[in-house]
Structures are given as structure tokens and as C-alpha cells.
Amino acid sequence: MKVLIIGSVAAGTSVAAKARRNDENAEITLYNADYDISYSICGIPYFLGGEVDELETLTPRSAAWFKKRYNVDIFTRHEVTSIDAKPLG
């Protein structure tokens, strides 16, 4: 089975992790337009207010960590503009 996920942060990474738990052999690929696949959006006001010193503390999961943990191919800084959904073969 092939799974293509567009977008990450909370929803996309959750879908990827759930897909992996459901099928260890699935080919899972995630595309994200931004640099980070996971960040604490709720923590941004604390960073802006100076209560959080390092912005990196708000990005707990990197693409490398997610690849190692869930075996998901992740492409950051990729914008998906169309999808060709015709069956292969």
C-alpha cells in the first residue's frame, strides 16, 4: 500500500504514525511546504513574549527523527500543486 500525505504538523504526522501502526510494510511519503514537520504553535506567544528563549525548543520532532521512528519518507520545502491519481500499471 502507498500512502501520500500532504502537510504535516499535528494532522499530517499523526496520520503518518497511524498509517505505520496499521501497516508496517506501507510506503508512506509526506510532503510539507515548510522547513519543520512538527512545532508547538501554542508556544509561539511564549517565544515572542520572551518566556521561551530558543525557538528550536518549540520544534520537538525533526524529519530525521520521524524517519527513524516511523520509516516515513519526508520531503520538506516541497509544495504540492497537483496530484495525478490514476492507478499505476
VMD Tcl script that builds the backbone (N, CA, C; Angstrom):
set m [mol new atoms 267]
animate dup $m
set s [atomselect $m all]
$s set {name element resname resid chain x y z} {
  {N N MET 1 A 0.843 -1.166 0.000}
  {CA C MET 1 A 0.000 0.000 0.000}
  {C C MET 1 A 0.895 1.238 0.000}
  {N N LYS 2 A 0.482 2.257 -0.757}
  {CA C LYS 2 A 1.185 3.529 -0.784}
  {C C LYS 2 A 0.293 4.580 -0.137}
  {N N VAL 3 A 0.898 5.383 0.734}
  {CA C VAL 3 A 0.180 6.455 1.405}
  {C C VAL 3 A 0.919 7.752 1.123}
  {N N LEU 4 A 0.215 8.735 0.603}
  {CA C LEU 4 A 0.777 10.045 0.323}
  {C C LEU 4 A 0.085 11.042 1.231}
  {N N ILE 5 A 0.874 11.790 1.997}
  {CA C ILE 5 A 0.333 12.773 2.939}
  {C C ILE 5 A 0.871 14.141 2.541}
  {N N ILE 6 A -0.022 15.099 2.432}
  {CA C ILE 6 A 0.369 16.458 2.082}
  {C C ILE 6 A 0.122 17.334 3.301}
  {N N GLY 7 A 1.206 17.889 3.835}
  {CA C GLY 7 A 1.133 18.714 5.031}
  {C C GLY 7 A 1.522 17.910 6.255}
  {N N SER 8 A 2.012 18.609 7.253}
  {CA C SER 8 A 2.466 17.879 8.446}
  {C C SER 8 A 1.926 18.528 9.705}
  {N N VAL 9 A 2.782 18.950 10.573}
  {CA C VAL 9 A 2.479 19.473 11.904}
  {C C VAL 9 A 1.605 18.455 12.623}
  {N N ALA 10 A 0.480 18.826 13.187}
  {CA C ALA 10 A -0.295 17.884 14.001}
  {C C ALA 10 A -0.998 16.817 13.170}
  {N N ALA 11 A -1.731 17.218 12.161}
  {CA C ALA 11 A -2.543 16.265 11.407}
  {C C ALA 11 A -1.712 15.324 10.544}
  {N N GLY 12 A -0.816 15.856 9.739}
  {CA C GLY 12 A -0.051 15.025 8.814}
  {C C GLY 12 A 0.830 14.008 9.499}
  {N N THR 13 A 1.534 14.424 10.535}
  {CA C THR 13 A 2.409 13.487 11.247}
  {C C THR 13 A 1.594 12.456 12.020}
  {N N SER 14 A 0.432 12.844 12.520}
  {CA C SER 14 A -0.440 11.879 13.203}
  {C C SER 14 A -0.946 10.822 12.237}
  {N N VAL 15 A -1.319 11.252 11.036}
  {CA C VAL 15 A -1.785 10.308 10.008}
  {C C VAL 15 A -0.659 9.358 9.617}
  {N N ALA 16 A 0.552 9.899 9.456}
  {CA C ALA 16 A 1.689 9.058 9.085}
  {C C ALA 16 A 1.983 8.014 10.157}
  {N N ALA 17 A 1.972 8.427 11.416}
  {CA C ALA 17 A 2.234 7.485 12.517}
  {C C ALA 17 A 1.147 6.411 12.590}
  {N N LYS 18 A -0.111 6.809 12.417}
  {CA C LYS 18 A -1.222 5.854 12.458}
  {C C LYS 18 A -1.150 4.893 11.268}
  {N N ALA 19 A -0.801 5.414 10.093}
  {CA C ALA 19 A -0.666 4.544 8.917}
  {C C ALA 19 A 0.432 3.514 9.145}
  {N N ARG 20 A 1.532 3.920 9.753}
  {CA C ARG 20 A 2.624 2.980 10.035}
  {C C ARG 20 A 2.169 1.917 11.031}
  {N N ARG 21 A 1.446 2.315 12.058}
  {CA C ARG 21 A 0.958 1.327 13.039}
  {C C ARG 21 A -0.003 0.341 12.386}
  {N N ASN 22 A -0.759 0.798 11.407}
  {CA C ASN 22 A -1.721 -0.072 10.724}
  {C C ASN 22 A -1.064 -1.003 9.711}
  {N N ASP 23 A 0.053 -0.574 9.119}
  {CA C ASP 23 A 0.699 -1.383 8.086}
  {C C ASP 23 A 2.211 -1.141 8.116}
  {N N GLU 24 A 2.943 -2.075 8.648}
  {CA C GLU 24 A 4.400 -1.956 8.761}
  {C C GLU 24 A 5.094 -1.944 7.409}
  {N N ASN 25 A 4.421 -2.437 6.371}
  {CA C ASN 25 A 5.035 -2.521 5.053}
  {C C ASN 25 A 4.598 -1.411 4.103}
  {N N ALA 26 A 3.761 -0.517 4.554}
  {CA C ALA 26 A 3.266 0.557 3.691}
  {C C ALA 26 A 4.411 1.479 3.271}
  {N N GLU 27 A 4.301 2.018 2.080}
  {CA C GLU 27 A 5.232 3.022 1.586}
  {C C GLU 27 A 4.592 4.381 1.877}
  {N N ILE 28 A 5.078 5.057 2.901}
  {CA C ILE 28 A 4.470 6.302 3.363}
  {C C ILE 28 A 5.380 7.478 3.019}
  {N N THR 29 A 4.803 8.454 2.337}
  {CA C THR 29 A 5.546 9.638 1.933}
  {C C THR 29 A 4.769 10.870 2.376}
  {N N LEU 30 A 5.491 11.811 2.978}
  {CA C LEU 30 A 4.885 13.039 3.467}
  {C C LEU 30 A 5.585 14.236 2.818}
  {N N TYR 31 A 4.799 15.155 2.275}
  {CA C TYR 31 A 5.318 16.391 1.693}
  {C C TYR 31 A 4.861 17.565 2.541}
  {N N ASN 32 A 5.790 18.473 2.803}
  {CA C ASN 32 A 5.462 19.640 3.604}
  {C C ASN 32 A 6.119 20.873 2.983}
  {N N ALA 33 A 5.406 21.969 2.894}
  {CA C ALA 33 A 5.928 23.185 2.268}
  {C C ALA 33 A 6.917 23.932 3.161}
  {N N ASP 34 A 6.845 23.717 4.456}
  {CA C ASP 34 A 7.695 24.444 5.397}
  {C C ASP 34 A 8.957 23.644 5.721}
  {N N TYR 35 A 9.821 24.219 6.532}
  {CA C TYR 35 A 11.054 23.559 6.967}
  {C C TYR 35 A 10.772 22.485 8.021}
  {N N ASP 36 A 9.878 22.802 8.959}
  {CA C ASP 36 A 9.626 21.929 10.110}
  {C C ASP 36 A 8.377 21.093 9.905}
  {N N ILE 37 A 8.424 19.845 10.371}
  {CA C ILE 37 A 7.255 18.975 10.266}
  {C C ILE 37 A 6.453 18.970 11.552}
  {N N SER 38 A 7.028 19.502 12.614}
  {CA C SER 38 A 6.360 19.491 13.907}
  {C C SER 38 A 6.804 20.711 14.696}
  {N N TYR 39 A 5.857 21.430 15.224}
  {CA C TYR 39 A 6.191 22.541 16.105}
  {C C TYR 39 A 5.006 22.841 17.004}
  {N N SER 40 A 5.298 23.489 18.096}
  {CA C SER 40 A 4.279 23.837 19.076}
  {C C SER 40 A 3.747 25.226 18.763}
  {N N ILE 41 A 2.674 25.293 18.003}
  {CA C ILE 41 A 2.093 26.576 17.634}
  {C C ILE 41 A 1.611 27.330 18.869}
  {N N CYS 42 A 1.175 26.582 19.874}
  {CA C CYS 42 A 0.709 27.225 21.107}
  {C C CYS 42 A 1.853 27.899 21.869}
  {N N GLY 43 A 3.085 27.513 21.578}
  {CA C GLY 43 A 4.223 28.095 22.266}
  {C C GLY 43 A 4.752 29.371 21.639}
  {N N ILE 44 A 4.278 29.711 20.440}
  {CA C ILE 44 A 4.772 30.904 19.747}
  {C C ILE 44 A 4.583 32.181 20.583}
  {N N PRO 45 A 3.432 32.403 21.226}
  {CA C PRO 45 A 3.305 33.616 22.046}
  {C C PRO 45 A 4.334 33.672 23.184}
  {N N TYR 46 A 4.703 32.525 23.732}
  {CA C TYR 46 A 5.710 32.489 24.795}
  {C C TYR 46 A 7.094 32.847 24.260}
  {N N PHE 47 A 7.364 32.419 23.020}
  {CA C PHE 47 A 8.632 32.799 22.392}
  {C C PHE 47 A 8.657 34.298 22.107}
  {N N LEU 48 A 7.577 34.797 21.547}
  {CA C LEU 48 A 7.502 36.224 21.228}
  {C C LEU 48 A 7.538 37.085 22.492}
  {N N GLY 49 A 6.986 36.558 23.582}
  {CA C GLY 49 A 6.981 37.280 24.847}
  {C C GLY 49 A 8.267 37.125 25.648}
  {N N GLY 50 A 9.205 36.327 25.126}
  {CA C GLY 50 A 10.488 36.166 25.790}
  {C C GLY 50 A 10.536 35.104 26.876}
  {N N GLU 51 A 9.448 34.367 27.080}
  {CA C GLU 51 A 9.444 33.313 28.103}
  {C C GLU 51 A 10.116 32.033 27.616}
  {N N VAL 52 A 10.164 31.833 26.300}
  {CA C VAL 52 A 10.889 30.725 25.691}
  {C C VAL 52 A 12.068 31.353 24.950}
  {N N ASP 53 A 13.283 30.974 25.350}
  {CA C ASP 53 A 14.481 31.599 24.786}
  {C C ASP 53 A 14.827 31.128 23.382}
  {N N GLU 54 A 14.723 29.836 23.141}
  {CA C GLU 54 A 15.148 29.255 21.870}
  {C C GLU 54 A 13.952 28.757 21.069}
  {N N LEU 55 A 13.811 29.249 19.864}
  {CA C LEU 55 A 12.709 28.815 19.006}
  {C C LEU 55 A 12.767 27.312 18.743}
  {N N GLU 56 A 13.979 26.739 18.714}
  {CA C GLU 56 A 14.150 25.310 18.450}
  {C C GLU 56 A 13.469 24.431 19.501}
  {N N THR 57 A 13.264 24.952 20.697}
  {CA C THR 57 A 12.585 24.155 21.725}
  {C C THR 57 A 11.117 23.922 21.384}
  {N N LEU 58 A 10.600 24.693 20.445}
  {CA C LEU 58 A 9.213 24.527 20.017}
  {C C LEU 58 A 9.076 23.581 18.829}
  {N N THR 59 A 10.178 22.997 18.373}
  {CA C THR 59 A 10.151 22.020 17.276}
  {C C THR 59 A 10.674 20.682 17.799}
  {N N PRO 60 A 9.817 19.934 18.482}
  {CA C PRO 60 A 10.276 18.708 19.154}
  {C C PRO 60 A 10.620 17.542 18.238}
  {N N ARG 61 A 10.076 17.491 17.038}
  {CA C ARG 61 A 10.319 16.352 16.150}
  {C C ARG 61 A 10.858 16.831 14.815}
  {N N SER 62 A 12.016 16.339 14.450}
  {CA C SER 62 A 12.595 16.681 13.151}
  {C C SER 62 A 12.209 15.615 12.129}
  {N N ALA 63 A 12.444 15.921 10.864}
  {CA C ALA 63 A 12.172 14.945 9.800}
  {C C ALA 63 A 13.043 13.707 9.983}
  {N N ALA 64 A 14.290 13.900 10.409}
  {CA C ALA 64 A 15.193 12.758 10.628}
  {C C ALA 64 A 14.685 11.864 11.756}
  {N N TRP 65 A 14.222 12.465 12.834}
  {CA C TRP 65 A 13.675 11.686 13.957}
  {C C TRP 65 A 12.458 10.886 13.493}
  {N N PHE 66 A 11.570 11.543 12.744}
  {CA C PHE 66 A 10.344 10.890 12.296}
  {C C PHE 66 A 10.657 9.754 11.330}
  {N N LYS 67 A 11.639 9.953 10.465}
  {CA C LYS 67 A 12.053 8.893 9.526}
  {C C LYS 67 A 12.564 7.677 10.296}
  {N N LYS 68 A 13.405 7.934 11.279}
  {CA C LYS 68 A 13.971 6.833 12.068}
  {C C LYS 68 A 12.889 6.108 12.876}
  {N N ARG 69 A 11.980 6.854 13.463}
  {CA C ARG 69 A 10.962 6.262 14.342}
  {C C ARG 69 A 9.854 5.552 13.564}
  {N N TYR 70 A 9.384 6.166 12.462}
  {CA C TYR 70 A 8.216 5.634 11.747}
  {C C TYR 70 A 8.497 5.180 10.317}
  {N N ASN 71 A 9.737 5.307 9.851}
  {CA C ASN 71 A 10.090 4.927 8.487}
  {C C ASN 71 A 9.165 5.591 7.463}
  {N N VAL 72 A 9.075 6.907 7.561}
  {CA C VAL 72 A 8.267 7.704 6.646}
  {C C VAL 72 A 9.218 8.591 5.845}
  {N N ASP 73 A 9.085 8.567 4.526}
  {CA C ASP 73 A 9.893 9.442 3.684}
  {C C ASP 73 A 9.292 10.841 3.739}
  {N N ILE 74 A 10.095 11.808 4.153}
  {CA C ILE 74 A 9.608 13.172 4.343}
  {C C ILE 74 A 10.366 14.125 3.439}
  {N N PHE 75 A 9.609 14.943 2.726}
  {CA C PHE 75 A 10.172 15.957 1.850}
  {C C PHE 75 A 9.697 17.319 2.331}
  {N N THR 76 A 10.605 18.073 2.966}
  {CA C THR 76 A 10.264 19.416 3.403}
  {C C THR 76 A 10.600 20.403 2.296}
  {N N ARG 77 A 10.017 21.571 2.404}
  {CA C ARG 77 A 10.189 22.630 1.408}
  {C C ARG 77 A 9.745 22.165 0.022}
  {N N HIS 78 A 8.689 21.357 -0.020}
  {CA C HIS 78 A 8.082 20.897 -1.266}
  {C C HIS 78 A 6.612 21.325 -1.262}
  {N N GLU 79 A 6.224 22.027 -2.270}
  {CA C GLU 79 A 4.834 22.446 -2.386}
  {C C GLU 79 A 4.139 21.565 -3.415}
  {N N VAL 80 A 3.081 20.896 -3.011}
  {CA C VAL 80 A 2.316 20.039 -3.908}
  {C C VAL 80 A 1.262 20.908 -4.587}
  {N N THR 81 A 1.312 20.953 -5.909}
  {CA C THR 81 A 0.375 21.793 -6.654}
  {C C THR 81 A -0.670 20.989 -7.416}
  {N N SER 82 A -0.424 19.694 -7.612}
  {CA C SER 82 A -1.413 18.836 -8.264}
  {C C SER 82 A -1.096 17.380 -7.942}
  {N N ILE 83 A -2.093 16.542 -8.147}
  {CA C ILE 83 A -1.949 15.120 -7.897}
  {C C ILE 83 A -2.511 14.355 -9.097}
  {N N ASP 84 A -1.742 13.415 -9.606}
  {CA C ASP 84 A -2.200 12.538 -10.672}
  {C C ASP 84 A -2.592 11.231 -9.991}
  {N N ALA 85 A -3.871 11.023 -9.795}
  {CA C ALA 85 A -4.366 9.880 -9.021}
  {C C ALA 85 A -4.675 8.658 -9.858}
  {N N LYS 86 A -4.281 8.638 -11.131}
  {CA C LYS 86 A -4.574 7.456 -11.939}
  {C C LYS 86 A -3.811 6.253 -11.403}
  {N N PRO 87 A -4.409 5.072 -11.470}
  {CA C PRO 87 A -3.750 3.872 -10.983}
  {C C PRO 87 A -2.487 3.555 -11.795}
  {N N LEU 88 A -1.494 3.021 -11.125}
  {CA C LEU 88 A -0.263 2.591 -11.805}
  {C C LEU 88 A -0.460 1.215 -12.404}
  {N N GLY 89 A 0.198 0.983 -13.504}
  {CA C GLY 89 A 0.202 -0.336 -14.105}
  {C C GLY 89 A -0.999 -0.584 -14.880}
}
mol reanalyze $m
mol bondsrecalc $m
mol representation Tube
mol addrep $m
